[in-house]
Structures are given as C-alpha cells and as structure tokens.
Amino acid sequence: DPAGCEARERLLAQGLLARLEEMHPTISSDEEKSSLIFGAIVSYLKFLGVRPKGGEAKKPKSNFFRMKISGKDPQGKARKGFSLPGAALWGRDPHGAEIRQSKGPEGEAE
C-alpha cells in the first residue's frame, strides 16, 4: 500500500525532526556550523512535506538558538538588588540595609 508506506515514512520523519529539535542545543560547540546543518535538514524535511507535530509549530522560534555564555560578566552591567518602588516611604534602604534616619535628637544627652 503506497499511501500507508508514505504515511509511516512521514510519521517517522516527524519523530526524527522532533528529536533533532530537542538535541540541537547540545549537538556541538561550534554553534554556527550546527545551526547551518540544522537549518538545512529542517528546510529539506519541510520541502518534502514534513511538518513538526502540533504545539511545536506554534512556539516562537525567535529565541530557539541559545546564546554563547562567556566566562566573564559583561562590563558596565552591574546586578541590582531587589528593590520595591515605595521602600523610601517605609524608611528603609531599598537593598535591605536596616539603617533608618533619625527624625530628632533621640538618645542624646540633655
């Protein structure tokens, strides 16, 4: 049965495409090369009529390829601590220091 054989082949190709999409971030350290190979395979499978299953086609692909992480933190970007917008109204430093400004001469000698 040619239609049944074609359907099984398409199902197998969809499974392989799904596995390839899962494995892609860990394929090799040379991301440019692996991204080109991945793109070529996906383009060829789509040319043959193979589409990814269900929800995967709906996912945004803008952040699909992971970014390279360098050993250094980018200079000029300092991490800020958690702060609340109204922390100054409560008399607290927004970064957690419990230093309060005194409003009068408390505890001073007369």
Gaussian input, Z-matrix of N, CA and C with variables (Angstrom, degrees):
# hf/3-21g

backbone

0 1
 N
 C     1     B1
 C     2     B2     1     A1
 N     3     B3     2     A2     1     D1
 C     4     B4     3     A3     2     D2
 C     5     B5     4     A4     3     D3
 N     6     B6     5     A5     4     D4
 C     7     B7     6     A6     5     D5
 C     8     B8     7     A7     6     D6
 N     9     B9     8     A8     7     D7
 C    10    B10     9     A9     8     D8
 C    11    B11    10    A10     9     D9
 N    12    B12    11    A11    10    D10
 C    13    B13    12    A12    11    D11
 C    14    B14    13    A13    12    D12
 N    15    B15    14    A14    13    D13
 C    16    B16    15    A15    14    D14
 C    17    B17    16    A16    15    D15
 N    18    B18    17    A17    16    D16
 C    19    B19    18    A18    17    D17
 C    20    B20    19    A19    18    D18
 N    21    B21    20    A20    19    D19
 C    22    B22    21    A21    20    D20
 C    23    B23    22    A22    21    D21
 N    24    B24    23    A23    22    D22
 C    25    B25    24    A24    23    D23
 C    26    B26    25    A25    24    D24
 N    27    B27    26    A26    25    D25
 C    28    B28    27    A27    26    D26
 C    29    B29    28    A28    27    D27
 N    30    B30    29    A29    28    D28
 C    31    B31    30    A30    29    D29
 C    32    B32    31    A31    30    D30
 N    33    B33    32    A32    31    D31
 C    34    B34    33    A33    32    D32
 C    35    B35    34    A34    33    D33
 N    36    B36    35    A35    34    D34
 C    37    B37    36    A36    35    D35
 C    38    B38    37    A37    36    D36
 N    39    B39    38    A38    37    D37
 C    40    B40    39    A39    38    D38
 C    41    B41    40    A40    39    D39
 N    42    B42    41    A41    40    D40
 C    43    B43    42    A42    41    D41
 C    44    B44    43    A43    42    D42
 N    45    B45    44    A44    43    D43
 C    46    B46    45    A45    44    D44
 C    47    B47    46    A46    45    D45
 N    48    B48    47    A47    46    D46
 C    49    B49    48    A48    47    D47
 C    50    B50    49    A49    48    D48
 N    51    B51    50    A50    49    D49
 C    52    B52    51    A51    50    D50
 C    53    B53    52    A52    51    D51
 N    54    B54    53    A53    52    D52
 C    55    B55    54    A54    53    D53
 C    56    B56    55    A55    54    D54
 N    57    B57    56    A56    55    D55
 C    58    B58    57    A57    56    D56
 C    59    B59    58    A58    57    D57
 N    60    B60    59    A59    58    D58
 C    61    B61    60    A60    59    D59
 C    62    B62    61    A61    60    D60
 N    63    B63    62    A62    61    D61
 C    64    B64    63    A63    62    D62
 C    65    B65    64    A64    63    D63
 N    66    B66    65    A65    64    D64
 C    67    B67    66    A66    65    D65
 C    68    B68    67    A67    66    D66
 N    69    B69    68    A68    67    D67
 C    70    B70    69    A69    68    D68
 C    71    B71    70    A70    69    D69
 N    72    B72    71    A71    70    D70
 C    73    B73    72    A72    71    D71
 C    74    B74    73    A73    72    D72
 N    75    B75    74    A74    73    D73
 C    76    B76    75    A75    74    D74
 C    77    B77    76    A76    75    D75
 N    78    B78    77    A77    76    D76
 C    79    B79    78    A78    77    D77
 C    80    B80    79    A79    78    D78
 N    81    B81    80    A80    79    D79
 C    82    B82    81    A81    80    D80
 C    83    B83    82    A82    81    D81
 N    84    B84    83    A83    82    D82
 C    85    B85    84    A84    83    D83
 C    86    B86    85    A85    84    D84
 N    87    B87    86    A86    85    D85
 C    88    B88    87    A87    86    D86
 C    89    B89    88    A88    87    D87
 N    90    B90    89    A89    88    D88
 C    91    B91    90    A90    89    D89
 C    92    B92    91    A91    90    D90
 N    93    B93    92    A92    91    D91
 C    94    B94    93    A93    92    D92
 C    95    B95    94    A94    93    D93
 N    96    B96    95    A95    94    D94
 C    97    B97    96    A96    95    D95
 C    98    B98    97    A97    96    D96
 N    99    B99    98    A98    97    D97
 C   100   B100    99    A99    98    D98
 C   101   B101   100   A100    99    D99
 N   102   B102   101   A101   100   D100
 C   103   B103   102   A102   101   D101
 C   104   B104   103   A103   102   D102
 N   105   B105   104   A104   103   D103
 C   106   B106   105   A105   104   D104
 C   107   B107   106   A106   105   D105
 N   108   B108   107   A107   106   D106
 C   109   B109   108   A108   107   D107
 C   110   B110   109   A109   108   D108
 N   111   B111   110   A110   109   D109
 C   112   B112   111   A111   110   D110
 C   113   B113   112   A112   111   D111
 N   114   B114   113   A113   112   D112
 C   115   B115   114   A114   113   D113
 C   116   B116   115   A115   114   D114
 N   117   B117   116   A116   115   D115
 C   118   B118   117   A117   116   D116
 C   119   B119   118   A118   117   D117
 N   120   B120   119   A119   118   D118
 C   121   B121   120   A120   119   D119
 C   122   B122   121   A121   120   D120
 N   123   B123   122   A122   121   D121
 C   124   B124   123   A123   122   D122
 C   125   B125   124   A124   123   D123
 N   126   B126   125   A125   124   D124
 C   127   B127   126   A126   125   D125
 C   128   B128   127   A127   126   D126
 N   129   B129   128   A128   127   D127
 C   130   B130   129   A129   128   D128
 C   131   B131   130   A130   129   D129
 N   132   B132   131   A131   130   D130
 C   133   B133   132   A132   131   D131
 C   134   B134   133   A133   132   D132
 N   135   B135   134   A134   133   D133
 C   136   B136   135   A135   134   D134
 C   137   B137   136   A136   135   D135
 N   138   B138   137   A137   136   D136
 C   139   B139   138   A138   137   D137
 C   140   B140   139   A139   138   D138
 N   141   B141   140   A140   139   D139
 C   142   B142   141   A141   140   D140
 C   143   B143   142   A142   141   D141
 N   144   B144   143   A143   142   D142
 C   145   B145   144   A144   143   D143
 C   146   B146   145   A145   144   D144
 N   147   B147   146   A146   145   D145
 C   148   B148   147   A147   146   D146
 C   149   B149   148   A148   147   D147
 N   150   B150   149   A149   148   D148
 C   151   B151   150   A150   149   D149
 C   152   B152   151   A151   150   D150
 N   153   B153   152   A152   151   D151
 C   154   B154   153   A153   152   D152
 C   155   B155   154   A154   153   D153
 N   156   B156   155   A155   154   D154
 C   157   B157   156   A156   155   D155
 C   158   B158   157   A157   156   D156
 N   159   B159   158   A158   157   D157
 C   160   B160   159   A159   158   D158
 C   161   B161   160   A160   159   D159
 N   162   B162   161   A161   160   D160
 C   163   B163   162   A162   161   D161
 C   164   B164   163   A163   162   D162
 N   165   B165   164   A164   163   D163
 C   166   B166   165   A165   164   D164
 C   167   B167   166   A166   165   D165
 N   168   B168   167   A167   166   D166
 C   169   B169   168   A168   167   D167
 C   170   B170   169   A169   168   D168
 N   171   B171   170   A170   169   D169
 C   172   B172   171   A171   170   D170
 C   173   B173   172   A172   171   D171
 N   174   B174   173   A173   172   D172
 C   175   B175   174   A174   173   D173
 C   176   B176   175   A175   174   D174
 N   177   B177   176   A176   175   D175
 C   178   B178   177   A177   176   D176
 C   179   B179   178   A178   177   D177
 N   180   B180   179   A179   178   D178
 C   181   B181   180   A180   179   D179
 C   182   B182   181   A181   180   D180
 N   183   B183   182   A182   181   D181
 C   184   B184   183   A183   182   D182
 C   185   B185   184   A184   183   D183
 N   186   B186   185   A185   184   D184
 C   187   B187   186   A186   185   D185
 C   188   B188   187   A187   186   D186
 N   189   B189   188   A188   187   D187
 C   190   B190   189   A189   188   D188
 C   191   B191   190   A190   189   D189
 N   192   B192   191   A191   190   D190
 C   193   B193   192   A192   191   D191
 C   194   B194   193   A193   192   D192
 N   195   B195   194   A194   193   D193
 C   196   B196   195   A195   194   D194
 C   197   B197   196   A196   195   D195
 N   198   B198   197   A197   196   D196
 C   199   B199   198   A198   197   D197
 C   200   B200   199   A199   198   D198
 N   201   B201   200   A200   199   D199
 C   202   B202   201   A201   200   D200
 C   203   B203   202   A202   201   D201
 N   204   B204   203   A203   202   D202
 C   205   B205   204   A204   203   D203
 C   206   B206   205   A205   204   D204
 N   207   B207   206   A206   205   D205
 C   208   B208   207   A207   206   D206
 C   209   B209   208   A208   207   D207
 N   210   B210   209   A209   208   D208
 C   211   B211   210   A210   209   D209
 C   212   B212   211   A211   210   D210
 N   213   B213   212   A212   211   D211
 C   214   B214   213   A213   212   D212
 C   215   B215   214   A214   213   D213
 N   216   B216   215   A215   214   D214
 C   217   B217   216   A216   215   D215
 C   218   B218   217   A217   216   D216
 N   219   B219   218   A218   217   D217
 C   220   B220   219   A219   218   D218
 C   221   B221   220   A220   219   D219
 N   222   B222   221   A221   220   D220
 C   223   B223   222   A222   221   D221
 C   224   B224   223   A223   222   D222
 N   225   B225   224   A224   223   D223
 C   226   B226   225   A225   224   D224
 C   227   B227   226   A226   225   D225
 N   228   B228   227   A227   226   D226
 C   229   B229   228   A228   227   D227
 C   230   B230   229   A229   228   D228
 N   231   B231   230   A230   229   D229
 C   232   B232   231   A231   230   D230
 C   233   B233   232   A232   231   D231
 N   234   B234   233   A233   232   D232
 C   235   B235   234   A234   233   D233
 C   236   B236   235   A235   234   D234
 N   237   B237   236   A236   235   D235
 C   238   B238   237   A237   236   D236
 C   239   B239   238   A238   237   D237
 N   240   B240   239   A239   238   D238
 C   241   B241   240   A240   239   D239
 C   242   B242   241   A241   240   D240
 N   243   B243   242   A242   241   D241
 C   244   B244   243   A243   242   D242
 C   245   B245   244   A244   243   D243
 N   246   B246   245   A245   244   D244
 C   247   B247   246   A246   245   D245
 C   248   B248   247   A247   246   D246
 N   249   B249   248   A248   247   D247
 C   250   B250   249   A249   248   D248
 C   251   B251   250   A250   249   D249
 N   252   B252   251   A251   250   D250
 C   253   B253   252   A252   251   D251
 C   254   B254   253   A253   252   D252
 N   255   B255   254   A254   253   D253
 C   256   B256   255   A255   254   D254
 C   257   B257   256   A256   255   D255
 N   258   B258   257   A257   256   D256
 C   259   B259   258   A258   257   D257
 C   260   B260   259   A259   258   D258
 N   261   B261   260   A260   259   D259
 C   262   B262   261   A261   260   D260
 C   263   B263   262   A262   261   D261
 N   264   B264   263   A263   262   D262
 C   265   B265   264   A264   263   D263
 C   266   B266   265   A265   264   D264
 N   267   B267   266   A266   265   D265
 C   268   B268   267   A267   266   D266
 C   269   B269   268   A268   267   D267
 N   270   B270   269   A269   268   D268
 C   271   B271   270   A270   269   D269
 C   272   B272   271   A271   270   D270
 N   273   B273   272   A272   271   D271
 C   274   B274   273   A273   272   D272
 C   275   B275   274   A274   273   D273
 N   276   B276   275   A275   274   D274
 C   277   B277   276   A276   275   D275
 C   278   B278   277   A277   276   D276
 N   279   B279   278   A278   277   D277
 C   280   B280   279   A279   278   D278
 C   281   B281   280   A280   279   D279
 N   282   B282   281   A281   280   D280
 C   283   B283   282   A282   281   D281
 C   284   B284   283   A283   282   D282
 N   285   B285   284   A284   283   D283
 C   286   B286   285   A285   284   D284
 C   287   B287   286   A286   285   D285
 N   288   B288   287   A287   286   D286
 C   289   B289   288   A288   287   D287
 C   290   B290   289   A289   288   D288
 N   291   B291   290   A290   289   D289
 C   292   B292   291   A291   290   D290
 C   293   B293   292   A292   291   D291
 N   294   B294   293   A293   292   D292
 C   295   B295   294   A294   293   D293
 C   296   B296   295   A295   294   D294
 N   297   B297   296   A296   295   D295
 C   298   B298   297   A297   296   D296
 C   299   B299   298   A298   297   D297
 N   300   B300   299   A299   298   D298
 C   301   B301   300   A300   299   D299
 C   302   B302   301   A301   300   D300
 N   303   B303   302   A302   301   D301
 C   304   B304   303   A303   302   D302
 C   305   B305   304   A304   303   D303
 N   306   B306   305   A305   304   D304
 C   307   B307   306   A306   305   D305
 C   308   B308   307   A307   306   D306
 N   309   B309   308   A308   307   D307
 C   310   B310   309   A309   308   D308
 C   311   B311   310   A310   309   D309
 N   312   B312   311   A311   310   D310
 C   313   B313   312   A312   311   D311
 C   314   B314   313   A313   312   D312
 N   315   B315   314   A314   313   D313
 C   316   B316   315   A315   314   D314
 C   317   B317   316   A316   315   D315
 N   318   B318   317   A317   316   D316
 C   319   B319   318   A318   317   D317
 C   320   B320   319   A319   318   D318
 N   321   B321   320   A320   319   D319
 C   322   B322   321   A321   320   D320
 C   323   B323   322   A322   321   D321
 N   324   B324   323   A323   322   D322
 C   325   B325   324   A324   323   D323
 C   326   B326   325   A325   324   D324
 N   327   B327   326   A326   325   D325
 C   328   B328   327   A327   326   D326
 C   329   B329   328   A328   327   D327

   B1=1.4652
   B2=1.5287
   B3=1.3206
   B4=1.4680
   B5=1.5237
   B6=1.3230
   B7=1.4723
   B8=1.5282
   B9=1.3248
   B10=1.4686
   B11=1.5227
   B12=1.3229
   B13=1.4676
   B14=1.5252
   B15=1.3342
   B16=1.4663
   B17=1.5310
   B18=1.3239
   B19=1.4686
   B20=1.5278
   B21=1.3534
   B22=1.4752
   B23=1.5235
   B24=1.3285
   B25=1.4680
   B26=1.5320
   B27=1.3319
   B28=1.4633
   B29=1.5367
   B30=1.3463
   B31=1.4625
   B32=1.5295
   B33=1.3248
   B34=1.4617
   B35=1.5301
   B36=1.3277
   B37=1.4671
   B38=1.5250
   B39=1.3381
   B40=1.4650
   B41=1.5231
   B42=1.3276
   B43=1.4655
   B44=1.5202
   B45=1.3260
   B46=1.4680
   B47=1.5247
   B48=1.3287
   B49=1.4597
   B50=1.5317
   B51=1.3210
   B52=1.4672
   B53=1.5244
   B54=1.3377
   B55=1.4749
   B56=1.5233
   B57=1.3188
   B58=1.4638
   B59=1.5197
   B60=1.3403
   B61=1.4616
   B62=1.5254
   B63=1.3356
   B64=1.4661
   B65=1.5215
   B66=1.3304
   B67=1.4636
   B68=1.5138
   B69=1.3118
   B70=1.4609
   B71=1.5195
   B72=1.3336
   B73=1.4714
   B74=1.5251
   B75=1.3284
   B76=1.4608
   B77=1.5213
   B78=1.3278
   B79=1.4682
   B80=1.5278
   B81=1.3128
   B82=1.4584
   B83=1.5141
   B84=1.3170
   B85=1.4615
   B86=1.5317
   B87=1.3203
   B88=1.4600
   B89=1.5286
   B90=1.3294
   B91=1.4603
   B92=1.5199
   B93=1.3168
   B94=1.4665
   B95=1.5278
   B96=1.3191
   B97=1.4563
   B98=1.5288
   B99=1.3363
   B100=1.4593
   B101=1.5250
   B102=1.3307
   B103=1.4623
   B104=1.5254
   B105=1.3278
   B106=1.4623
   B107=1.5269
   B108=1.3348
   B109=1.4647
   B110=1.5230
   B111=1.3220
   B112=1.4589
   B113=1.5283
   B114=1.3158
   B115=1.4628
   B116=1.5205
   B117=1.3324
   B118=1.4639
   B119=1.5265
   B120=1.3260
   B121=1.4677
   B122=1.5207
   B123=1.3284
   B124=1.4668
   B125=1.5229
   B126=1.3258
   B127=1.4681
   B128=1.5278
   B129=1.3313
   B130=1.4610
   B131=1.5266
   B132=1.3415
   B133=1.4609
   B134=1.5254
   B135=1.3306
   B136=1.4644
   B137=1.5291
   B138=1.3324
   B139=1.4594
   B140=1.5232
   B141=1.3424
   B142=1.4631
   B143=1.5268
   B144=1.3336
   B145=1.4616
   B146=1.5101
   B147=1.3256
   B148=1.4621
   B149=1.5163
   B150=1.3164
   B151=1.4640
   B152=1.5207
   B153=1.3373
   B154=1.4639
   B155=1.5215
   B156=1.3259
   B157=1.4631
   B158=1.5136
   B159=1.3083
   B160=1.4521
   B161=1.5071
   B162=1.3413
   B163=1.4519
   B164=1.5120
   B165=1.3158
   B166=1.4595
   B167=1.5217
   B168=1.3100
   B169=1.4573
   B170=1.5191
   B171=1.3287
   B172=1.4542
   B173=1.5206
   B174=1.3321
   B175=1.4625
   B176=1.5240
   B177=1.3338
   B178=1.4641
   B179=1.5283
   B180=1.3039
   B181=1.4656
   B182=1.5236
   B183=1.3306
   B184=1.4581
   B185=1.5204
   B186=1.3098
   B187=1.4604
   B188=1.5227
   B189=1.3383
   B190=1.4519
   B191=1.5211
   B192=1.3218
   B193=1.4532
   B194=1.5167
   B195=1.3112
   B196=1.4630
   B197=1.5197
   B198=1.3296
   B199=1.4591
   B200=1.5254
   B201=1.3208
   B202=1.4554
   B203=1.5171
   B204=1.3165
   B205=1.4543
   B206=1.5219
   B207=1.3152
   B208=1.4551
   B209=1.5231
   B210=1.3146
   B211=1.4542
   B212=1.5137
   B213=1.3105
   B214=1.4619
   B215=1.5181
   B216=1.3289
   B217=1.4579
   B218=1.5183
   B219=1.3029
   B220=1.4573
   B221=1.5242
   B222=1.3330
   B223=1.4569
   B224=1.5137
   B225=1.3298
   B226=1.4466
   B227=1.5156
   B228=1.3125
   B229=1.4556
   B230=1.5206
   B231=1.3031
   B232=1.4518
   B233=1.5162
   B234=1.3191
   B235=1.4565
   B236=1.5039
   B237=1.2855
   B238=1.4486
   B239=1.5179
   B240=1.3157
   B241=1.4502
   B242=1.5107
   B243=1.2948
   B244=1.4565
   B245=1.5150
   B246=1.3022
   B247=1.4568
   B248=1.5179
   B249=1.3121
   B250=1.4542
   B251=1.5153
   B252=1.3085
   B253=1.4603
   B254=1.5265
   B255=1.3197
   B256=1.4585
   B257=1.5116
   B258=1.3233
   B259=1.4585
   B260=1.5251
   B261=1.3170
   B262=1.4656
   B263=1.5294
   B264=1.3064
   B265=1.4594
   B266=1.5239
   B267=1.3138
   B268=1.4577
   B269=1.5213
   B270=1.3110
   B271=1.4615
   B272=1.5119
   B273=1.3157
   B274=1.4675
   B275=1.5180
   B276=1.3181
   B277=1.4596
   B278=1.5287
   B279=1.3020
   B280=1.4595
   B281=1.5224
   B282=1.3233
   B283=1.4592
   B284=1.5168
   B285=1.3229
   B286=1.4529
   B287=1.5128
   B288=1.3035
   B289=1.4607
   B290=1.5271
   B291=1.2958
   B292=1.4636
   B293=1.5260
   B294=1.3059
   B295=1.4617
   B296=1.5126
   B297=1.3428
   B298=1.4635
   B299=1.5143
   B300=1.2990
   B301=1.4570
   B302=1.5221
   B303=1.3295
   B304=1.4632
   B305=1.5188
   B306=1.3413
   B307=1.4546
   B308=1.5239
   B309=1.2741
   B310=1.4557
   B311=1.5145
   B312=1.3132
   B313=1.4718
   B314=1.5279
   B315=1.3341
   B316=1.4533
   B317=1.5217
   B318=1.3168
   B319=1.4517
   B320=1.5079
   B321=1.3147
   B322=1.4590
   B323=1.5181
   B324=1.3065
   B325=1.4685
   B326=1.5154
   B327=1.3682
   B328=1.4627
   B329=1.4814
   A1=109.00
   A2=119.55
   A3=121.97
   A4=113.14
   A5=118.02
   A6=120.12
   A7=110.84
   A8=117.06
   A9=121.19
   A10=111.49
   A11=115.62
   A12=120.40
   A13=110.33
   A14=115.99
   A15=120.27
   A16=111.12
   A17=116.84
   A18=120.83
   A19=110.60
   A20=116.57
   A21=119.68
   A22=110.97
   A23=116.36
   A24=120.61
   A25=110.95
   A26=116.27
   A27=120.99
   A28=110.43
   A29=117.00
   A30=121.34
   A31=110.50
   A32=116.77
   A33=121.00
   A34=110.80
   A35=117.05
   A36=120.69
   A37=110.93
   A38=117.97
   A39=120.51
   A40=110.84
   A41=116.41
   A42=120.27
   A43=111.49
   A44=116.30
   A45=120.09
   A46=111.56
   A47=116.99
   A48=120.91
   A49=110.62
   A50=116.87
   A51=120.39
   A52=110.67
   A53=117.49
   A54=120.74
   A55=111.48
   A56=116.29
   A57=120.84
   A58=110.61
   A59=117.22
   A60=120.53
   A61=111.42
   A62=117.65
   A63=121.08
   A64=111.12
   A65=117.10
   A66=121.78
   A67=113.47
   A68=118.54
   A69=121.71
   A70=114.75
   A71=121.16
   A72=119.00
   A73=113.94
   A74=118.51
   A75=120.41
   A76=113.26
   A77=118.64
   A78=120.67
   A79=111.73
   A80=118.62
   A81=120.57
   A82=109.82
   A83=114.99
   A84=119.06
   A85=111.45
   A86=117.39
   A87=121.27
   A88=108.47
   A89=115.77
   A90=121.06
   A91=113.46
   A92=117.81
   A93=119.33
   A94=110.03
   A95=115.40
   A96=120.51
   A97=110.84
   A98=116.91
   A99=119.24
   A100=111.35
   A101=117.86
   A102=120.69
   A103=110.74
   A104=117.19
   A105=120.61
   A106=111.30
   A107=115.98
   A108=119.96
   A109=110.02
   A110=116.25
   A111=121.29
   A112=110.50
   A113=116.72
   A114=120.78
   A115=112.32
   A116=116.48
   A117=120.34
   A118=110.95
   A119=116.93
   A120=120.31
   A121=110.82
   A122=116.59
   A123=120.51
   A124=110.57
   A125=117.12
   A126=120.37
   A127=111.20
   A128=116.52
   A129=120.28
   A130=111.13
   A131=116.86
   A132=119.70
   A133=111.22
   A134=116.97
   A135=119.48
   A136=110.66
   A137=117.16
   A138=121.34
   A139=110.43
   A140=115.84
   A141=120.57
   A142=112.32
   A143=116.59
   A144=119.48
   A145=114.10
   A146=117.55
   A147=120.84
   A148=108.23
   A149=116.04
   A150=121.75
   A151=108.58
   A152=117.05
   A153=119.09
   A154=110.32
   A155=116.28
   A156=120.61
   A157=111.29
   A158=116.30
   A159=129.41
   A160=118.98
   A161=117.22
   A162=122.82
   A163=114.87
   A164=117.77
   A165=118.99
   A166=111.85
   A167=118.52
   A168=120.78
   A169=110.61
   A170=117.13
   A171=121.28
   A172=112.76
   A173=117.57
   A174=120.74
   A175=110.13
   A176=117.25
   A177=118.70
   A178=110.25
   A179=116.59
   A180=121.66
   A181=112.38
   A182=117.83
   A183=119.49
   A184=112.46
   A185=118.26
   A186=121.02
   A187=109.86
   A188=117.51
   A189=121.46
   A190=111.84
   A191=117.14
   A192=120.34
   A193=109.16
   A194=115.32
   A195=118.65
   A196=110.79
   A197=114.96
   A198=120.64
   A199=109.10
   A200=116.36
   A201=120.07
   A202=109.07
   A203=115.33
   A204=120.59
   A205=107.63
   A206=116.02
   A207=119.52
   A208=108.94
   A209=116.35
   A210=121.43
   A211=112.97
   A212=117.59
   A213=121.30
   A214=109.97
   A215=115.81
   A216=120.40
   A217=107.23
   A218=118.59
   A219=119.41
   A220=110.96
   A221=115.39
   A222=119.19
   A223=109.34
   A224=114.62
   A225=119.64
   A226=112.48
   A227=117.48
   A228=121.01
   A229=107.90
   A230=115.84
   A231=119.61
   A232=108.16
   A233=116.38
   A234=119.49
   A235=109.32
   A236=115.72
   A237=120.47
   A238=108.35
   A239=115.53
   A240=119.87
   A241=110.82
   A242=115.47
   A243=120.83
   A244=109.21
   A245=117.77
   A246=120.28
   A247=109.41
   A248=115.15
   A249=121.37
   A250=108.93
   A251=118.15
   A252=120.23
   A253=113.61
   A254=119.32
   A255=121.46
   A256=113.70
   A257=118.73
   A258=121.28
   A259=111.88
   A260=118.17
   A261=121.03
   A262=110.55
   A263=117.11
   A264=120.62
   A265=111.96
   A266=117.28
   A267=121.17
   A268=111.80
   A269=117.59
   A270=121.15
   A271=112.99
   A272=117.31
   A273=120.57
   A274=109.65
   A275=113.70
   A276=119.46
   A277=107.60
   A278=119.70
   A279=120.60
   A280=113.96
   A281=119.32
   A282=121.36
   A283=112.63
   A284=118.03
   A285=120.26
   A286=115.77
   A287=120.22
   A288=120.43
   A289=108.31
   A290=117.79
   A291=122.80
   A292=111.40
   A293=118.53
   A294=122.04
   A295=108.35
   A296=115.57
   A297=119.61
   A298=108.96
   A299=115.19
   A300=119.42
   A301=107.98
   A302=115.11
   A303=118.08
   A304=109.31
   A305=115.13
   A306=120.17
   A307=111.54
   A308=117.68
   A309=119.93
   A310=110.27
   A311=117.62
   A312=120.99
   A313=110.76
   A314=116.01
   A315=120.10
   A316=109.26
   A317=116.34
   A318=121.15
   A319=114.57
   A320=119.49
   A321=121.25
   A322=109.29
   A323=117.10
   A324=122.33
   A325=109.62
   A326=115.05
   A327=119.28
   A328=112.79
   D1=108.12
   D2=-177.21
   D3=-65.46
   D4=-34.96
   D5=-179.33
   D6=-69.20
   D7=-39.41
   D8=179.06
   D9=-67.90
   D10=-39.49
   D11=178.36
   D12=-65.04
   D13=-41.85
   D14=178.98
   D15=-65.60
   D16=-37.70
   D17=179.05
   D18=-66.09
   D19=-42.35
   D20=177.75
   D21=-64.14
   D22=-40.78
   D23=178.95
   D24=-63.23
   D25=-41.68
   D26=178.80
   D27=-64.64
   D28=-41.63
   D29=179.12
   D30=-63.47
   D31=-42.38
   D32=177.45
   D33=-63.45
   D34=-42.53
   D35=179.57
   D36=-65.00
   D37=-37.38
   D38=176.88
   D39=-63.73
   D40=-41.06
   D41=177.65
   D42=-63.53
   D43=-42.49
   D44=178.24
   D45=-64.99
   D46=-39.40
   D47=178.04
   D48=-63.94
   D49=-41.16
   D50=178.17
   D51=-63.36
   D52=-43.62
   D53=177.91
   D54=-63.83
   D55=-40.51
   D56=179.15
   D57=-62.20
   D58=-41.71
   D59=178.59
   D60=-64.77
   D61=-35.27
   D62=177.50
   D63=-70.27
   D64=-39.71
   D65=-175.70
   D66=-80.23
   D67=-21.93
   D68=-169.28
   D69=-49.62
   D70=-45.98
   D71=-177.62
   D72=-61.89
   D73=-21.21
   D74=-176.87
   D75=-108.63
   D76=11.00
   D77=-175.26
   D78=-63.58
   D79=-53.88
   D80=-178.80
   D81=-154.83
   D82=166.96
   D83=179.40
   D84=-78.82
   D85=-20.75
   D86=178.41
   D87=-86.23
   D88=87.81
   D89=-171.70
   D90=-66.68
   D91=-34.74
   D92=-178.99
   D93=-63.20
   D94=-43.59
   D95=-179.45
   D96=-66.41
   D97=-46.51
   D98=-178.27
   D99=-68.46
   D100=-32.57
   D101=177.78
   D102=-66.17
   D103=-39.35
   D104=177.91
   D105=-65.23
   D106=-42.74
   D107=179.27
   D108=-64.88
   D109=-45.13
   D110=179.26
   D111=-59.67
   D112=-45.81
   D113=179.39
   D114=-61.82
   D115=-39.58
   D116=179.52
   D117=-65.54
   D118=-42.67
   D119=-179.74
   D120=-65.54
   D121=-45.39
   D122=-179.90
   D123=-63.08
   D124=-42.26
   D125=178.89
   D126=-62.02
   D127=-41.88
   D128=-179.89
   D129=-65.62
   D130=-43.93
   D131=179.55
   D132=-64.45
   D133=-37.92
   D134=177.68
   D135=-68.43
   D136=-34.11
   D137=176.16
   D138=-62.69
   D139=-35.83
   D140=178.59
   D141=-76.45
   D142=-9.68
   D143=178.51
   D144=101.79
   D145=7.95
   D146=179.35
   D147=-86.41
   D148=126.99
   D149=178.74
   D150=-116.99
   D151=147.92
   D152=176.12
   D153=-62.66
   D154=153.20
   D155=-178.41
   D156=-71.59
   D157=149.14
   D158=171.61
   D159=20.54
   D160=-107.44
   D161=-170.43
   D162=-68.09
   D163=-20.93
   D164=-177.52
   D165=-67.84
   D166=-28.22
   D167=178.72
   D168=-72.27
   D169=-22.31
   D170=-177.74
   D171=-87.43
   D172=-15.14
   D173=-178.51
   D174=-69.17
   D175=141.65
   D176=175.97
   D177=-70.18
   D178=135.82
   D179=-177.41
   D180=-98.31
   D181=5.97
   D182=-174.92
   D183=-65.80
   D184=-28.28
   D185=-177.54
   D186=-117.75
   D187=31.34
   D188=-175.45
   D189=-68.42
   D190=-46.17
   D191=-177.71
   D192=-86.90
   D193=128.54
   D194=-177.52
   D195=-72.11
   D196=153.88
   D197=-179.80
   D198=-86.69
   D199=151.26
   D200=176.48
   D201=-71.02
   D202=136.43
   D203=179.93
   D204=-106.06
   D205=119.04
   D206=179.70
   D207=-87.89
   D208=162.80
   D209=-179.60
   D210=-71.83
   D211=-19.37
   D212=-176.71
   D213=-102.44
   D214=151.05
   D215=171.49
   D216=-79.82
   D217=142.45
   D218=177.75
   D219=-62.83
   D220=132.61
   D221=-178.34
   D222=-73.84
   D223=147.89
   D224=179.56
   D225=92.06
   D226=-10.93
   D227=177.13
   D228=-112.09
   D229=103.88
   D230=177.35
   D231=-98.11
   D232=139.80
   D233=178.15
   D234=-74.70
   D235=133.46
   D236=178.45
   D237=-99.40
   D238=147.54
   D239=176.12
   D240=-75.97
   D241=171.14
   D242=178.80
   D243=-70.90
   D244=131.52
   D245=178.16
   D246=-138.78
   D247=147.61
   D248=178.11
   D249=-100.91
   D250=144.96
   D251=-177.30
   D252=-61.11
   D253=-33.00
   D254=-176.72
   D255=-100.56
   D256=18.74
   D257=-175.27
   D258=-62.77
   D259=-33.17
   D260=-179.82
   D261=-65.32
   D262=-31.24
   D263=179.18
   D264=-68.90
   D265=-25.19
   D266=-179.24
   D267=-88.52
   D268=-3.33
   D269=-179.99
   D270=77.55
   D271=25.52
   D272=-179.80
   D273=-121.37
   D274=150.16
   D275=173.70
   D276=-70.01
   D277=135.45
   D278=-176.41
   D279=-63.96
   D280=-16.85
   D281=-178.54
   D282=-98.83
   D283=14.86
   D284=171.23
   D285=100.05
   D286=-7.52
   D287=178.73
   D288=-70.67
   D289=133.57
   D290=-175.10
   D291=-92.61
   D292=39.44
   D293=-179.37
   D294=-93.24
   D295=121.40
   D296=179.16
   D297=-110.94
   D298=143.18
   D299=177.28
   D300=-82.92
   D301=135.02
   D302=179.82
   D303=-80.34
   D304=143.50
   D305=-178.44
   D306=-94.73
   D307=-8.37
   D308=-178.55
   D309=-159.96
   D310=-179.73
   D311=-179.24
   D312=-78.79
   D313=78.50
   D314=178.78
   D315=-89.60
   D316=133.42
   D317=176.29
   D318=75.62
   D319=9.08
   D320=179.67
   D321=-89.67
   D322=156.12
   D323=178.70
   D324=-72.39
   D325=147.06
   D326=-179.66
   D327=-83.90

